[in-house]
Amino acid sequence: MRSLLASGGYLIKLVAHDTAVRYFPHTTEHCDAKLPGLSYEHDSAGNALASMVKPGLIEFRHHRSFSDARVRMIARRIMMHPDSCFTALFTVTYQGRTLIAGA
């Protein structure tokens, strides 16, 4: 991931829920990036959110089980984690709505 970040024009995918996050290349489908206990499935069937990470922006896709408040909490945890510190000042959107305004 460090080499992607160094390029500046990166596009990274992630799946996340309340206690886990997984980053992976944009060429992998969200539903193929499973870990034990962390699974994104189409039509809100899994227990995780799908997201795209671009410079300055984390875009979460809709999931029926995740409210705006829950997504905001997950995003803040991600942004505060040492492995994700590069996102600390990013804007966070959910279903096209801004939940956290970046710097």
VMD Tcl script that builds the backbone (N, CA, C; Angstrom):
set m [mol new atoms 309]
animate dup $m
set s [atomselect $m all]
$s set {name element resname resid chain x y z} {
  {N N MET 1 A 0.820 -1.182 0.000}
  {CA C MET 1 A 0.000 0.000 0.000}
  {C C MET 1 A 0.871 1.256 0.000}
  {N N ARG 2 A 2.017 1.184 0.613}
  {CA C ARG 2 A 2.894 2.365 0.654}
  {C C ARG 2 A 3.275 2.849 -0.731}
  {N N SER 3 A 3.540 1.918 -1.649}
  {CA C SER 3 A 3.893 2.331 -3.009}
  {C C SER 3 A 2.713 3.008 -3.698}
  {N N LEU 4 A 1.498 2.534 -3.438}
  {CA C LEU 4 A 0.309 3.180 -4.001}
  {C C LEU 4 A 0.165 4.598 -3.468}
  {N N LEU 5 A 0.342 4.765 -2.178}
  {CA C LEU 5 A 0.211 6.082 -1.565}
  {C C LEU 5 A 1.261 7.048 -2.088}
  {N N ALA 6 A 2.462 6.547 -2.327}
  {CA C ALA 6 A 3.551 7.393 -2.812}
  {C C ALA 6 A 3.269 7.931 -4.210}
  {N N SER 7 A 2.460 7.211 -4.982}
  {CA C SER 7 A 2.172 7.643 -6.349}
  {C C SER 7 A 1.276 8.872 -6.386}
  {N N GLY 8 A 0.516 9.116 -5.304}
  {CA C GLY 8 A -0.326 10.311 -5.238}
  {C C GLY 8 A -1.666 10.163 -5.926}
  {N N GLY 9 A -1.767 9.420 -7.002}
  {CA C GLY 9 A -3.022 9.264 -7.721}
  {C C GLY 9 A -3.639 7.902 -7.485}
  {N N TYR 10 A -3.583 7.432 -6.276}
  {CA C TYR 10 A -4.006 6.078 -5.953}
  {C C TYR 10 A -5.530 5.907 -5.915}
  {N N LEU 11 A -5.943 4.668 -6.019}
  {CA C LEU 11 A -7.315 4.239 -5.837}
  {C C LEU 11 A -7.237 2.909 -5.103}
  {N N ILE 12 A -7.753 2.890 -3.877}
  {CA C ILE 12 A -7.682 1.708 -3.023}
  {C C ILE 12 A -9.105 1.360 -2.600}
  {N N LYS 13 A -9.375 0.090 -2.447}
  {CA C LYS 13 A -10.662 -0.342 -1.924}
  {C C LYS 13 A -10.480 -0.805 -0.486}
  {N N LEU 14 A -11.602 -0.777 0.262}
  {CA C LEU 14 A -11.594 -1.355 1.594}
  {C C LEU 14 A -12.956 -1.914 1.922}
  {N N VAL 15 A -12.979 -2.851 2.844}
  {CA C VAL 15 A -14.201 -3.314 3.481}
  {C C VAL 15 A -13.999 -3.121 4.972}
  {N N ALA 16 A -15.066 -2.763 5.689}
  {CA C ALA 16 A -14.934 -2.462 7.108}
  {C C ALA 16 A -16.253 -2.679 7.828}
  {N N HIS 17 A -16.129 -2.951 9.108}
  {CA C HIS 17 A -17.265 -2.897 10.026}
  {C C HIS 17 A -16.744 -2.347 11.342}
  {N N ASP 18 A -17.468 -2.551 12.424}
  {CA C ASP 18 A -17.146 -1.909 13.699}
  {C C ASP 18 A -15.782 -2.287 14.268}
  {N N THR 19 A -15.281 -3.467 13.953}
  {CA C THR 19 A -14.048 -3.926 14.595}
  {C C THR 19 A -12.928 -4.319 13.632}
  {N N ALA 20 A -13.147 -4.208 12.336}
  {CA C ALA 20 A -12.105 -4.628 11.386}
  {C C ALA 20 A -12.176 -3.816 10.103}
  {N N VAL 21 A -11.022 -3.716 9.457}
  {CA C VAL 21 A -10.927 -3.075 8.144}
  {C C VAL 21 A -9.887 -3.829 7.335}
  {N N ARG 22 A -10.140 -3.913 6.045}
  {CA C ARG 22 A -9.164 -4.530 5.150}
  {C C ARG 22 A -9.027 -3.655 3.912}
  {N N TYR 23 A -7.797 -3.239 3.628}
  {CA C TYR 23 A -7.474 -2.519 2.402}
  {C C TYR 23 A -7.011 -3.525 1.360}
  {N N PHE 24 A -7.293 -3.225 0.089}
  {CA C PHE 24 A -6.847 -4.106 -0.986}
  {C C PHE 24 A -6.838 -3.325 -2.296}
  {N N PRO 25 A -6.193 -3.873 -3.334}
  {CA C PRO 25 A -6.086 -3.155 -4.615}
  {C C PRO 25 A -7.448 -2.930 -5.271}
  {N N HIS 26 A -7.543 -1.857 -6.015}
  {CA C HIS 26 A -8.808 -1.529 -6.679}
  {C C HIS 26 A -9.191 -2.549 -7.756}
  {N N THR 27 A -8.284 -3.401 -8.135}
  {CA C THR 27 A -8.575 -4.416 -9.153}
  {C C THR 27 A -9.291 -5.639 -8.566}
  {N N THR 28 A -9.398 -5.709 -7.246}
  {CA C THR 28 A -10.095 -6.801 -6.566}
  {C C THR 28 A -11.520 -6.360 -6.248}
  {N N GLU 29 A -12.477 -7.248 -6.417}
  {CA C GLU 29 A -13.867 -6.937 -6.071}
  {C C GLU 29 A -14.041 -6.948 -4.557}
  {N N HIS 30 A -14.900 -6.056 -4.055}
  {CA C HIS 30 A -15.153 -6.001 -2.618}
  {C C HIS 30 A -15.582 -7.364 -2.066}
  {N N CYS 31 A -16.433 -8.058 -2.790}
  {CA C CYS 31 A -16.949 -9.345 -2.302}
  {C C CYS 31 A -15.885 -10.445 -2.306}
  {N N ASP 32 A -14.751 -10.202 -2.925}
  {CA C ASP 32 A -13.660 -11.183 -2.941}
  {C C ASP 32 A -12.591 -10.890 -1.885}
  {N N ALA 33 A -12.785 -9.872 -1.091}
  {CA C ALA 33 A -11.777 -9.461 -0.109}
  {C C ALA 33 A -12.213 -9.827 1.309}
  {N N LYS 34 A -12.585 -11.059 1.505}
  {CA C LYS 34 A -13.100 -11.519 2.792}
  {C C LYS 34 A -11.969 -11.876 3.754}
  {N N LEU 35 A -12.264 -11.703 5.022}
  {CA C LEU 35 A -11.450 -12.201 6.119}
  {C C LEU 35 A -12.413 -12.920 7.068}
  {N N PRO 36 A -11.927 -13.790 7.925}
  {CA C PRO 36 A -12.840 -14.397 8.898}
  {C C PRO 36 A -13.561 -13.313 9.707}
  {N N GLY 37 A -14.871 -13.319 9.665}
  {CA C GLY 37 A -15.662 -12.333 10.390}
  {C C GLY 37 A -15.865 -11.007 9.688}
  {N N LEU 38 A -15.334 -10.838 8.495}
  {CA C LEU 38 A -15.456 -9.589 7.733}
  {C C LEU 38 A -15.789 -9.932 6.294}
  {N N SER 39 A -17.017 -9.591 5.876}
  {CA C SER 39 A -17.450 -9.991 4.543}
  {C C SER 39 A -18.422 -8.979 3.952}
  {N N TYR 40 A -18.050 -8.413 2.814}
  {CA C TYR 40 A -18.981 -7.588 2.046}
  {C C TYR 40 A -19.660 -8.493 1.033}
  {N N GLU 41 A -20.974 -8.383 0.954}
  {CA C GLU 41 A -21.757 -9.121 -0.041}
  {C C GLU 41 A -22.720 -8.135 -0.694}
  {N N HIS 42 A -23.047 -8.377 -1.938}
  {CA C HIS 42 A -23.996 -7.529 -2.653}
  {C C HIS 42 A -25.353 -7.513 -1.950}
  {N N ASP 43 A -26.092 -6.448 -2.162}
  {CA C ASP 43 A -27.440 -6.275 -1.609}
  {C C ASP 43 A -27.467 -6.322 -0.091}
  {N N SER 44 A -26.448 -5.791 0.552}
  {CA C SER 44 A -26.372 -5.683 2.012}
  {C C SER 44 A -26.418 -7.024 2.726}
  {N N ALA 45 A -26.004 -8.090 2.060}
  {CA C ALA 45 A -26.075 -9.419 2.659}
  {C C ALA 45 A -24.926 -9.683 3.634}
  {N N GLY 46 A -23.785 -9.049 3.460}
  {CA C GLY 46 A -22.641 -9.281 4.334}
  {C C GLY 46 A -22.674 -8.395 5.566}
  {N N ASN 47 A -21.632 -8.487 6.376}
  {CA C ASN 47 A -21.565 -7.714 7.616}
  {C C ASN 47 A -20.611 -6.524 7.524}
  {N N ALA 48 A -20.202 -6.170 6.303}
  {CA C ALA 48 A -19.220 -5.093 6.132}
  {C C ALA 48 A -19.645 -4.108 5.049}
  {N N LEU 49 A -19.144 -2.902 5.194}
  {CA C LEU 49 A -19.323 -1.838 4.207}
  {C C LEU 49 A -18.254 -1.929 3.133}
  {N N ALA 50 A -18.611 -1.516 1.949}
  {CA C ALA 50 A -17.636 -1.393 0.860}
  {C C ALA 50 A -17.281 0.080 0.717}
  {N N SER 51 A -16.018 0.333 0.364}
  {CA C SER 51 A -15.574 1.709 0.222}
  {C C SER 51 A -14.475 1.825 -0.814}
  {N N MET 52 A -14.388 3.015 -1.400}
  {CA C MET 52 A -13.288 3.397 -2.279}
  {C C MET 52 A -12.514 4.494 -1.554}
  {N N VAL 53 A -11.196 4.418 -1.626}
  {CA C VAL 53 A -10.338 5.424 -1.012}
  {C C VAL 53 A -9.530 6.074 -2.123}
  {N N LYS 54 A -9.697 7.377 -2.248}
  {CA C LYS 54 A -8.993 8.182 -3.243}
  {C C LYS 54 A -8.274 9.296 -2.492}
  {N N PRO 55 A -7.344 9.970 -3.098}
  {CA C PRO 55 A -6.694 11.073 -2.391}
  {C C PRO 55 A -7.723 12.063 -1.840}
  {N N GLY 56 A -7.732 12.211 -0.517}
  {CA C GLY 56 A -8.626 13.159 0.141}
  {C C GLY 56 A -10.038 12.684 0.383}
  {N N LEU 57 A -10.376 11.455 0.013}
  {CA C LEU 57 A -11.772 11.020 0.078}
  {C C LEU 57 A -11.902 9.526 0.391}
  {N N ILE 58 A -12.814 9.221 1.314}
  {CA C ILE 58 A -13.262 7.852 1.566}
  {C C ILE 58 A -14.745 7.826 1.235}
  {N N GLU 59 A -15.138 6.999 0.262}
  {CA C GLU 59 A -16.536 6.914 -0.179}
  {C C GLU 59 A -17.118 5.564 0.227}
  {N N PHE 60 A -18.030 5.564 1.206}
  {CA C PHE 60 A -18.695 4.332 1.612}
  {C C PHE 60 A -19.959 4.132 0.791}
  {N N ARG 61 A -20.197 2.890 0.408}
  {CA C ARG 61 A -21.413 2.530 -0.327}
  {C C ARG 61 A -22.523 2.152 0.643}
  {N N HIS 62 A -23.740 2.208 0.158}
  {CA C HIS 62 A -24.919 1.909 0.969}
  {C C HIS 62 A -24.917 0.473 1.490}
  {N N HIS 63 A -25.349 0.339 2.730}
  {CA C HIS 63 A -25.592 -0.966 3.350}
  {C C HIS 63 A -26.749 -0.760 4.315}
  {N N ARG 64 A -27.794 -1.550 4.173}
  {CA C ARG 64 A -29.003 -1.366 4.982}
  {C C ARG 64 A -28.753 -1.447 6.487}
  {N N SER 65 A -27.743 -2.160 6.913}
  {CA C SER 65 A -27.488 -2.343 8.350}
  {C C SER 65 A -26.659 -1.233 8.978}
  {N N PHE 66 A -26.243 -0.249 8.186}
  {CA C PHE 66 A -25.346 0.785 8.692}
  {C C PHE 66 A -25.984 2.162 8.580}
  {N N SER 67 A -26.239 2.782 9.727}
  {CA C SER 67 A -26.771 4.145 9.774}
  {C C SER 67 A -25.636 5.143 9.531}
  {N N ASP 68 A -26.007 6.380 9.293}
  {CA C ASP 68 A -24.998 7.431 9.135}
  {C C ASP 68 A -24.104 7.506 10.373}
  {N N ALA 69 A -24.715 7.454 11.551}
  {CA C ALA 69 A -23.937 7.554 12.792}
  {C C ALA 69 A -22.948 6.397 12.926}
  {N N ARG 70 A -23.371 5.212 12.569}
  {CA C ARG 70 A -22.481 4.043 12.658}
  {C C ARG 70 A -21.333 4.156 11.656}
  {N N VAL 71 A -21.628 4.597 10.443}
  {CA C VAL 71 A -20.580 4.762 9.429}
  {C C VAL 71 A -19.600 5.847 9.868}
  {N N ARG 72 A -20.106 6.923 10.420}
  {CA C ARG 72 A -19.243 7.998 10.914}
  {C C ARG 72 A -18.297 7.466 11.997}
  {N N MET 73 A -18.825 6.661 12.923}
  {CA C MET 73 A -18.001 6.083 13.985}
  {C C MET 73 A -16.923 5.163 13.401}
  {N N ILE 74 A -17.291 4.325 12.454}
  {CA C ILE 74 A -16.329 3.425 11.802}
  {C C ILE 74 A -15.263 4.244 11.083}
  {N N ALA 75 A -15.688 5.267 10.358}
  {CA C ALA 75 A -14.736 6.111 9.618}
  {C C ALA 75 A -13.758 6.778 10.572}
  {N N ARG 76 A -14.230 7.271 11.674}
  {CA C ARG 76 A -13.328 7.932 12.634}
  {C C ARG 76 A -12.318 6.948 13.203}
  {N N ARG 77 A -12.755 5.732 13.485}
  {CA C ARG 77 A -11.820 4.714 13.972}
  {C C ARG 77 A -10.746 4.414 12.924}
  {N N ILE 78 A -11.181 4.299 11.681}
  {CA C ILE 78 A -10.222 4.054 10.599}
  {C C ILE 78 A -9.228 5.203 10.513}
  {N N MET 79 A -9.734 6.417 10.526}
  {CA C MET 79 A -8.895 7.601 10.343}
  {C C MET 79 A -7.910 7.812 11.492}
  {N N MET 80 A -8.246 7.303 12.681}
  {CA C MET 80 A -7.374 7.463 13.844}
  {C C MET 80 A -6.370 6.323 13.990}
  {N N HIS 81 A -6.559 5.243 13.273}
  {CA C HIS 81 A -5.672 4.091 13.408}
  {C C HIS 81 A -4.310 4.405 12.785}
  {N N PRO 82 A -3.217 3.990 13.435}
  {CA C PRO 82 A -1.879 4.286 12.890}
  {C C PRO 82 A -1.658 3.781 11.460}
  {N N ASP 83 A -2.244 2.651 11.094}
  {CA C ASP 83 A -2.077 2.130 9.731}
  {C C ASP 83 A -2.856 2.936 8.695}
  {N N SER 84 A -3.801 3.737 9.154}
  {CA C SER 84 A -4.634 4.524 8.250}
  {C C SER 84 A -4.462 6.018 8.453}
  {N N CYS 85 A -3.388 6.427 9.105}
  {CA C CYS 85 A -3.211 7.846 9.432}
  {C C CYS 85 A -3.197 8.737 8.193}
  {N N PHE 86 A -2.903 8.165 7.035}
  {CA C PHE 86 A -2.913 8.972 5.807}
  {C C PHE 86 A -4.308 9.509 5.497}
  {N N THR 87 A -5.354 8.939 6.106}
  {CA C THR 87 A -6.733 9.379 5.867}
  {C C THR 87 A -7.221 10.389 6.901}
  {N N ALA 88 A -6.385 10.785 7.832}
  {CA C ALA 88 A -6.813 11.590 8.981}
  {C C ALA 88 A -7.565 12.865 8.612}
  {N N LEU 89 A -7.257 13.473 7.489}
  {CA C LEU 89 A -7.904 14.729 7.097}
  {C C LEU 89 A -8.807 14.571 5.879}
  {N N PHE 90 A -9.147 13.342 5.549}
  {CA C PHE 90 A -9.985 13.071 4.370}
  {C C PHE 90 A -11.444 13.438 4.625}
  {N N THR 91 A -12.159 13.697 3.558}
  {CA C THR 91 A -13.607 13.800 3.591}
  {C C THR 91 A -14.169 12.385 3.534}
  {N N VAL 92 A -15.248 12.151 4.278}
  {CA C VAL 92 A -15.911 10.846 4.280}
  {C C VAL 92 A -17.340 11.031 3.794}
  {N N THR 93 A -17.714 10.247 2.783}
  {CA C THR 93 A -19.085 10.290 2.289}
  {C C THR 93 A -19.729 8.907 2.445}
  {N N TYR 94 A -21.045 8.926 2.567}
  {CA C TYR 94 A -21.839 7.695 2.642}
  {C C TYR 94 A -23.074 7.913 1.790}
  {N N GLN 95 A -23.222 7.096 0.788}
  {CA C GLN 95 A -24.324 7.213 -0.158}
  {C C GLN 95 A -24.359 8.610 -0.789}
  {N N GLY 96 A -23.167 9.196 -0.993}
  {CA C GLY 96 A -23.062 10.492 -1.632}
  {C C GLY 96 A -23.213 11.683 -0.684}
  {N N ARG 97 A -23.517 11.430 0.579}
  {CA C ARG 97 A -23.659 12.512 1.563}
  {C C ARG 97 A -22.371 12.650 2.363}
  {N N THR 98 A -21.967 13.868 2.640}
  {CA C THR 98 A -20.765 14.088 3.447}
  {C C THR 98 A -21.077 13.852 4.916}
  {N N LEU 99 A -20.335 12.914 5.522}
  {CA C LEU 99 A -20.465 12.643 6.943}
  {C C LEU 99 A -19.377 13.321 7.752}
  {N N ILE 100 A -18.192 13.422 7.171}
  {CA C ILE 100 A -17.058 14.094 7.810}
  {C C ILE 100 A -16.408 14.975 6.748}
  {N N ALA 101 A -16.324 16.255 7.037}
  {CA C ALA 101 A -15.693 17.184 6.091}
  {C C ALA 101 A -14.187 17.177 6.323}
  {N N GLY 102 A -13.446 16.979 5.279}
  {CA C GLY 102 A -11.990 16.967 5.371}
  {C C GLY 102 A -11.412 18.343 5.513}
  {N N ALA 103 A -10.113 18.351 5.761}
  {CA C ALA 103 A -9.423 19.633 5.934}
  {C C ALA 103 A -8.933 20.167 4.603}
}
mol reanalyze $m
mol bondsrecalc $m
mol representation Tube
mol addrep $m
